[in-house]
Amino acid sequence: MVNIKDSITNNFVIALGYFDSVHIGHRSIISKTISESVRLKSIPAIITFDDNFLITINRNEKMIYTLSERIKIFNSLGIDNVIVISSNNGDLSSSPESFLKNLTDKYLVRGFVCGPDFRFGMSRQGDVSFIDGYSRAHGISLSVVDYVLYNSNEKVSSASIRGLITNGDLYTANLLLDSPFTMTGHVELGRQNGRLIGFPTANLTVDSNKIVPAQGVYSTFSIINNIRFNSITNIGSKPTYDCYESTIESHLIGFSGNLYDTTLTIGFNRFLRTIKKFDSPDKLKEQLEKDKSEALND
């Protein structure tokens, strides 16, 4: 285990989980962790896993948020102490007792908080019942936070949010995430076709294991150097220019300057339209002007 912000001389209340999407259910656990830390005069902390976790457990899924993105969200929600479990040092294959003992040996744990479906240790043998027994034996408080439901009876889950994102329903995904889905990456030099019609774009490269929304044009916002711009983002091909390579390109409305070789964050508001081939670049420009007007209203 690696602790991002080590402070082992203090008491901790630790939220247990992966928290890969930090959705509204995860945020309920985080909120309870903070309130319990106040009650127990301790410091709130959270467990998460590194970027190789899904690959290591043979889940053919993309990350909703990378580790660095998750840490920023945790920090924004009031959790500064993040314990990152490595996929390579045996923590995933340890027994449930060893997993918890490693935590309590390293940190002065006053309390655990988790959801009812948290599983851990070798072959996911550890569960809430095991944590309860271990906690009682070691004088540790345990709080189990119930599921958060939507559509009356559906459990909010990262799996459902993955489905929404890959289908392009960012509006609903954002409701379950409690904030716009974002992607952070490196701006690389593109073909610069947009510049010729007055719509220069930033060509974004993201982690290959990061989930990407369905192909289409989206109303977005883009953040560069902590400054936020309304934007429109094209995910997929550019058939008007006979370019069928899938890329992520964002036009920052009102921005002037060079974005090449910078770090850019794109936040998704909603799906605008499908990608289509226009008769000419001028016809594409007419449509982009309409897209721009819609994005400015978000």
C-alpha positions in Angstrom: 0.0 0.0 0.0 1.1 3.5 -0.7 -0.3 6.5 1.2 -0.5 9.6 -0.9 -0.5 11.8 2.2 1.0 10.0 5.1 0.1 10.9 8.7 0.3 7.7 10.7 0.4 9.5 14.1 -3.2 10.4 13.8 -6.4 8.4 14.2 -8.3 7.6 11.0 -11.8 6.7 9.8 -11.3 4.9 6.5 -13.7 4.5 3.6 -13.3 1.1 2.0 -14.0 0.6 -1.7 -12.7 1.1 -5.2 -14.7 4.3 -5.8 -13.9 4.2 -9.5 -16.6 6.6 -10.6 -17.2 8.5 -7.3 -20.9 8.4 -8.1 -23.7 9.5 -5.7 -23.5 6.2 -3.8 -19.8 6.6 -3.3 -20.3 10.2 -2.3 -22.8 9.0 0.4 -20.0 6.8 1.8 -17.6 9.7 1.7 -20.0 12.0 3.5 -20.5 9.4 6.2 -16.8 8.9 6.5 -16.3 12.6 7.1 -19.2 12.8 9.7 -17.8 9.7 11.5 -14.3 11.2 11.6 -15.8 14.3 13.3 -17.6 12.0 15.8 -14.5 10.0 16.5 -12.2 13.0 16.5 -10.2 11.4 13.7 -9.1 12.2 10.1 -11.1 10.9 7.2 -9.2 8.7 4.7 -10.2 6.7 1.7 -9.0 3.5 -0.1 -8.8 3.2 -3.8 -6.9 1.1 -6.3 -4.3 1.9 -8.9 -4.9 2.2 -12.7 -4.1 -1.5 -13.3 -6.8 -2.8 -11.0 -9.4 -3.8 -13.6 -6.8 -5.4 -15.8 -5.4 -7.4 -12.8 -8.8 -8.8 -11.9 -9.5 -9.7 -15.5 -12.4 -7.3 -15.9 -12.6 -6.2 -19.6 -13.8 -2.7 -18.6 -12.5 0.8 -19.0 -11.9 3.1 -16.1 -14.4 5.9 -15.6 -11.8 7.9 -13.8 -8.1 7.4 -13.6 -6.3 7.4 -10.2 -5.1 11.0 -10.6 -8.7 12.1 -11.5 -10.2 10.2 -8.6 -7.7 11.8 -6.1 -8.7 15.3 -7.3 -12.4 14.4 -6.8 -11.7 13.0 -3.3 -9.8 16.1 -2.4 -12.7 18.3 -3.6 -15.1 16.4 -1.4 -12.9 16.9 1.7 -10.7 13.7 1.7 -7.0 14.5 1.6 -5.7 11.2 2.8 -5.8 8.6 0.0 -4.5 5.1 0.5 -3.7 3.5 -2.9 -3.6 -0.2 -3.1 -1.2 -1.5 -5.7 -2.2 -4.3 -8.0 1.3 -5.7 -8.0 2.4 -6.1 -4.4 0.1 -8.9 -3.2 -2.6 -6.9 -1.5 -5.2 -8.2 -3.9 -4.4 -11.8 -3.2 -4.0 -11.5 0.6 -6.6 -13.1 2.9 -9.3 -10.8 4.2 -7.8 -10.8 7.7 -4.3 -9.9 6.3 -5.9 -7.1 4.3 -7.5 -5.5 7.3 -4.5 -6.3 9.6 -2.2 -4.5 7.1 -4.4 -1.4 7.4 -4.7 -1.4 11.2 -1.0 -2.1 11.7 0.0 0.8 9.5 -2.8 3.3 10.6 -4.5 4.0 13.9 -7.9 3.1 12.6 -10.9 4.2 14.7 -13.5 3.4 12.2 -14.4 1.8 8.8 -17.1 2.9 6.4 -18.3 0.9 3.4 -21.2 -0.1 1.3 -23.1 -3.3 1.8 -21.6 -5.0 -1.3 -17.9 -4.3 -0.5 -15.8 -7.4 -1.1 -12.0 -7.7 -0.7 -9.1 -10.1 -0.3 -8.3 -13.3 -2.2 -11.1 -14.3 -4.5 -13.2 -11.5 -2.9 -13.7 -13.7 0.2 -14.0 -10.7 2.6 -17.4 -9.0 3.0 -19.2 -6.7 5.4 -19.8 -9.6 7.9 -16.1 -10.3 8.1 -15.3 -6.6 8.6 -17.9 -6.4 11.3 -16.4 -9.3 13.2 -12.9 -8.0 12.8 -13.9 -4.5 13.9 -15.7 -5.8 17.0 -12.6 -7.8 18.0 -10.4 -4.7 17.6 -12.6 -2.0 19.0 -13.1 -0.3 15.7 -16.4 1.3 14.7 -18.1 0.1 11.5 -20.7 2.1 9.5 -22.4 0.4 6.5 -24.0 2.9 4.1 -27.0 1.6 2.2 -27.3 1.6 -1.6 -28.4 4.8 -3.3 -31.3 4.1 -5.8 -32.5 5.8 -8.9 -35.6 5.2 -11.1 -37.2 4.1 -7.8 -35.5 0.7 -7.5 -32.2 0.6 -9.4 -29.0 0.6 -7.6 -26.5 3.3 -8.7 -23.5 1.5 -9.9 -20.3 2.1 -11.9 -21.5 -0.5 -14.4 -24.7 1.4 -15.2 -22.8 4.6 -15.6 -20.3 2.9 -18.0 -23.3 1.9 -20.1 -24.7 5.4 -20.1 -21.3 6.9 -21.1 -20.7 4.4 -23.9 -24.2 5.0 -25.2 -23.7 8.8 -25.2 -26.3 9.5 -22.5 -24.0 12.0 -20.6 -27.0 13.9 -19.2 -28.1 10.9 -17.1 -24.6 9.8 -16.3 -23.9 13.2 -14.9 -26.9 13.0 -12.6 -25.6 9.7 -11.2 -22.0 11.1 -10.9 -23.3 14.3 -9.3 -21.0 16.2 -11.6 -20.1 16.3 -15.3 -18.1 13.4 -16.5 -14.6 14.7 -17.4 -11.6 13.5 -19.4 -8.1 14.9 -18.9 -5.3 14.4 -21.4 -2.5 15.7 -23.5 -3.1 18.0 -26.5 -1.3 16.8 -29.6 -1.0 18.2 -33.0 -3.9 17.3 -35.3 -4.7 17.8 -39.0 -5.8 21.4 -38.3 -8.7 21.2 -40.7 -10.9 23.1 -38.2 -8.6 26.1 -38.2 -9.3 26.6 -41.9 -13.0 27.3 -41.3 -12.6 29.2 -38.0 -13.1 26.3 -35.6 -9.6 25.3 -34.4 -9.7 22.3 -32.2 -7.5 20.7 -29.5 -6.7 17.1 -30.3 -6.8 15.3 -26.9 -5.0 12.0 -26.1 -6.2 10.2 -23.0 -5.2 7.1 -21.1 -5.9 4.0 -23.3 -7.8 2.4 -20.3 -10.0 5.4 -19.9 -13.7 5.1 -21.0 -14.6 7.3 -23.9 -18.2 8.4 -24.7 -20.0 7.2 -27.8 -19.1 8.8 -31.1 -20.9 12.1 -31.7 -20.8 15.8 -31.1 -21.2 17.0 -27.5 -21.8 20.2 -25.6 -18.9 20.4 -23.3 -16.7 22.7 -21.3 -12.9 22.7 -21.4 -10.5 23.8 -18.7 -7.0 25.0 -19.5 -4.8 26.6 -16.8 -7.8 26.7 -14.4 -9.8 28.8 -16.9 -13.1 27.3 -18.1 -14.4 27.8 -21.6 -17.7 26.6 -23.2 -16.8 24.1 -25.9 -18.0 21.6 -28.5 -16.3 18.3 -28.7 -16.3 15.8 -31.6 -15.6 12.2 -30.6 -15.0 9.9 -33.6 -14.3 10.4 -37.3 -14.3 13.5 -39.5 -16.0 12.2 -42.7 -16.3 15.6 -44.3 -12.5 15.5 -44.6 -12.5 11.7 -45.4 -10.7 11.1 -42.1 -12.1 8.0 -40.4 -9.7 7.7 -37.5 -11.4 8.1 -34.2 -10.2 11.2 -32.3 -11.3 13.5 -29.4 -11.3 17.1 -30.6 -12.6 20.1 -28.7 -13.2 23.6 -29.9 -12.9 26.1 -27.0 -15.3 29.0 -27.6 -13.7 32.3 -27.2 -10.2 30.9 -26.7 -7.3 32.3 -28.7 -3.8 30.9 -28.5 -1.8 27.7 -28.9 -3.0 24.6 -26.9 -0.4 22.2 -28.4 1.5 20.2 -25.8 -0.7 21.3 -22.9 -2.9 19.4 -20.4 -6.6 19.9 -21.1 -9.7 18.7 -19.2 -13.0 18.3 -21.0 -16.3 18.1 -19.1 -19.4 16.7 -20.9 -22.8 18.4 -20.6 -24.9 16.5 -23.1 -25.0 14.8 -26.5 -25.8 17.2 -29.4 -25.9 15.2 -32.6 -24.5 12.3 -34.5 -21.5 12.7 -36.8 -22.3 13.1 -40.5 -20.5 13.9 -43.7 -21.3 17.4 -45.1 -21.2 18.4 -48.7 -18.4 20.9 -48.1 -16.4 22.5 -45.3 -18.7 25.5 -45.5 -21.7 23.3 -44.8 -19.8 21.8 -41.9 -19.1 25.4 -40.6 -22.8 26.2 -40.7 -23.6 23.2 -38.5 -20.7 24.1 -36.1 -22.2 27.5 -35.7 -25.5 25.9 -34.6 -23.6 23.6 -32.3 -21.7 26.5 -30.8 -25.0 28.4 -30.1 -26.3 25.3 -28.2 -23.2 24.9 -26.2 -23.2 28.5 -25.2 -26.6 27.9 -23.5 -25.2 25.1 -21.3 
